Amino acid sequence: MTKISREETLHIAKISRISIHEDEIAPLMKQLDAVLSYAERVKEVASMVEEVSNKNMNVFREDVVVKTDPAPIISQAPEHEAHYFVVPAILDNK
C-alpha cells in the first residue's frame, strides 16, 4: 500500500497552485493515498488482463441455432401475443 508523506502532499499542493491549511494536510494525505492505492490496483488488474489476452486463446464459440418449442416459455409470460412477450412501452412514438 502506498503511503504519501507530508512533504509530498505539500509539494503536490504547491505545484497544483492550491493553498491548504495545516488542518487540511492529514485528510488530504489520506485522500491522495487512497487515489494512489486505487491506481496501483488498476495497474495490477491491467497486467493480469494483459497476461490472459497474450495467451492467444480463442474464447469465442460458434453460435448454434437450436430449434425449440416456444410455447412452454411464452405460456409463463403475464401477457403474450403469438410468439412474443408483451411489455409496457418505454418510448414515445412521436
Secondary structure, DSSP 8 states (H G I E B T S, - for coil): -----HHHHHHHHHHTT----HHHHHHHHHHHHHHHHHHHHHHHHHHHHHHHHTT---------------HHHHTTSSSEETTEE-----S---
